[in-house]
Amino acid sequence: MTERFDVQAACRWIRDQWRELAHELPSDGQQDWSEFGPDVGVVLGSGIQFPADGWTEYCRVAVGDIPGMPSPSVAGHGGEWILGEVGGSTILLLGGRVHLYEGYDVEEVVRGIRILAALGARGLILTNAAGGVREGWSPGEVVAIEDHINLQGVTPKVGIDVSSVIRQQTGLFDRDWIDRTERCYRNDSDAGATDGFPRGNYAGLPGPTYETPAEVRMLRKLGADLVGMSTIQEAMVAVDCRLRVQGFSLVTNLAAGMSGQPLSHEEVMETGRRSRGRLLRIVDAAISTLDPDPPPVNPG
């Protein structure tokens, strides 16, 4: 059992760092860092590198220095939180994602999301590297997550002091926001994206092993299109904290038994590097179409 986490202390520390280290103020001339916060947070998946062109960086801090935050041990998960601006929106890139299979409990896994919400963000964009379960998808495909199957065996608490509440999970991923993002992406002439992007169901497993071919056949029968080891717990906490949520999986490999080749983390990383441009354009479209109003209260 982890010790109690003080989210407000973490926020104060982060804002102190922003005040001391930021080499440029946001474009709106904000002077008071004590209440300043991002519009949107972006969680980075394995091998997925940001930021994009047109990005103005203000400050970066090591995630391991944030009070109470765990540090990642998996290659491809950068260890910094980077504050900046793109397209008139203030963004916090949350590098340093940790996983259940690293030995962290579920509340440690979601601490970064609780901090993001406490800093005043309105939206969260989750990205991950995933195995493609649906037939016909190739490595490099970017898929919007519509729903999930939680096979990780745990769920986060609704609140820090609440341990047993029936949780409403309908509409975890904001379909209206996904629709707006896809329309914006289609209208991006540079993206060449007249067909938009596919959507699918993400199955979350605890890891750290890749799935067996038999498990992949099971997942397909259960309705899964993608499989990975993250994202679900973060999305649940984000909705509890009244953040709008979108999730995008970069298909970095075909799931076991589909390609005839062994799976490797190196393949995941390389596909992430090659497909960075398309995912960045989709994330840019998501940032630009965030609804300014908070979502309705989850009836829980």
N, C-alpha and C positions, 0 to 999 in steps of 0.2 A: 504494500500500500504506500503510495507516494505521499509526501507531506503536502499540506495545504499550499496552494499556489495563490500568490497575491497578484492578481492581474493589474490592479491599479499601480502597484509599485513598479511593475514592468513597464507600464505606459509612461510613468514619470521618468524612468531611466531613459527610455527611448527619446522622449521629447527633449530631455536635457542634452542628449547626444546630438539631436537635430539642431538645437540652438547653438551648440558649440562648434559643430563640424560643418554645417551646411554652408557651402561656398556661394550659393545663389538663393535668393528668396523666390517663392512661387510667383507666378506672373500676376496674381491679383494684388501683390504688394503686402501680403499678410506679414505682420510684424510680431505677433504674439504667438510664440511656439507652444505656450502652455496649453492651448486648446486646439492646436492645429492637428489635423488628421487627414488621411488619404480618402479619396472618393471610392477607390476600388483596390482590392488586394488580388494579386496573382500568385498562385502557388505553382512552383516549377517542378515538373516531373523529371524522371531520369534522362539525362542527356539533352534536355530542352533548355536552350540558352536564350536569355533575353539580356538587355533590351533591344528594341528595334531602332531603325533610322528615325530621326525626328525626336528622339528622346533627350530630355534635359535632366541630368542627374543633379540632385541636391546633396545627398548624403548616403553613406552606407555604413552599416555596423555589422560586426561578427555576431551571428546568432548565438554562439556559445557564450557571449558576454552579457546577453540579456538576462536579467535575474529570473531564475526558475526555468529557463528554456533549455531543453536537451540539445545535444549536438549530433549531427548525422554521422554515420560511419560508412555509408554506401557511396561508391564512386558515382559521380554524375549529379550529386545533389549539392550544389554550391552552398557554402556556409555563410552567406551574407544576406541581410535584408537591405534592399536598395530603395530609397525614396526618390521619386522623380516625377516628371510631367511629360505627357504625350497627348497631343490633340486637345489641350486645354483642361485635361483631367489629371488630378494628382494620383499617382499610382504607387503602391508599396509592393515591390517584388519580394515574395517570401521564399528565399532560398533556404536550404537546410531542412527540408522535410524529413521527418523520422517515421519509422514504421514499427508495427507490432513485432515483427520478426527480429528487430534489433534488440529486443528485450525490454522495450518501453511499454508501459501500460497505456490503455486507451486515453486516459486523461492527459498524459504527457504528449501523446500524438497530436491532440487537438489544441494544445495551449496556444499555439500561434494564431489560431482562428479566434479564440477568445480575446487575445490581445488586439487583433485587427478590429474586431467589433467594438471593443472598448475605446479604441482610438477614434471612432466615429465613422468608419467606412460604411458605405451603403450597399456595396456589392462585392462578390467574391467570384473569381474565375479560377477553377481548378484545372490543371493540366496533368496528364500522366502518360507514361509509356505503357501500352497494353498489348497483350496477345490478341490477335484476331481470331475469333471463333466462327464468325459467319463465313460461309463459303463465298468466294468471289472477291473478298477484300485482299489487297496487297500491302506489304510494308510501305509506309509513307502516307497511307490514308489517314485523314483527320476526321474523327467521328464525334458528333455532339451526343452527350449522354442524356437520355430521356428518363431512364429509370435504373434501379440497381437491384442486385440480389446480394444480400449480406450473408456471406458464408464464413465470416471472420470470427464468429463465436462471441462477440462482445458488442456493446453499444455504449456511447458516452453518456454521462449524466446530463439531464436537462439543465440543471444548475449545479454550481459547485457544492451546495449543501443538500441537494436532492438526489436520492439514490434509487428511487423506485416510482416511476411515473409512466403510464401508458403513453406511448409516443405516436403521434400522427405522422405518417411518412408520405402521404399523398402529395404530389406536386413538389417534391424535394428540389428538383431541377426546374427552373423557371422557364416554362415552355413559351410564354409570351416573349420573354427576352431572347430565347433561342430563335424564335421566328424573326424578330427585329434584326438580330445579328445576321441571320442568313440573307435577309433582303439587302442589308447593307453590304455584305460580302459579295453578293451577286452583282451589285451596282459598281463594284470596284473594277474599273476597266483594266487596271494593272494586274489584277489577280487572275483574270481570264476565267472567272468562276461562275459561268452562266448556269451551271447545274447545282450550285450551292454545295452542301456537304451532307453526307448520310447521318442518320441518327441510330442509336442502338442502346441496348441494355448492358450495363457493366456489372460483372460478377466480381466481388471482392473476396479473395482468399487470404489466409494469414501469412503464407509464405514460410520460410524463404525459398522453398523448392518450386521449380516450375511444375506445371500440371502434367500428369501422365496422359497418354492418348485416351485411355478409358475415361479419365476425369473430364477431358475435353468433350468427349461424346456425351457424357452426362450433362455437362453445362449447356451444350447445344439443345438437348432435350428439355432442359429447364427454361429455355428462352433467352439464354445469354448470347450476346454478340461479341463481347469483349471480356477479357479476364486480366486482373491485375491484383496488386497487393496494397492499395492505398485508397484515398479519395472518399470512400463512403462515410467514414467517421467524421471527416472534416466537413462534408456536406451537411450531415445531420446537425452538428453543433452550429454551423453557420445559420441554418434556418431557425434553430432555437434562439439565436442571437439576433434575429430579424435582419439578416443579410439576404439579398437576392443572390441566387447561386446559378452559375453555369459550369458545366464540366466538359472538357474536351480530351478525348483519348487519341494519342498518336499511335497508330498501329505500327509497332516497331518490329514485329515478327509474327509469323503465323503460329498459332498454338500447336502444342505437341501433337505429332501424328499427321499434320496437315501438309507439311512441306517435305517430309522425308529426311530432314536435316536436324541435327541436335541444336538445342537452344543455347544461347550464350548471352551474358550481359554485354559483351563487346558488340554483338549485333544490335542490341537495344540502343547502345550509345551512338553507334555509327548512323543508324537510321534517324535518330533524333537530330544529329548534326545535318544530315542531308535534307531533312524535311522542315527545317527551321523556318524557312521563308513563308510557306503556306500557313503554318500554324500561327506565325506572327500576324499575318494579315487577318486571320479569323479573330484572334484576340483583340487586335485593333478595332475590328468591327464591333466586337462585344463591348469594349470600353466606350465606344462612341454612342451606343444605343442603350446604355443603362437608364432605367426609369428613375427619375429624381425622387419619387415617392417611395417610402418604405413599403414592404410587402404586408399583407394582412397578417394578423396574429395567428400563428400556428395553433389550432384548437387543442392539440396535445391531449 
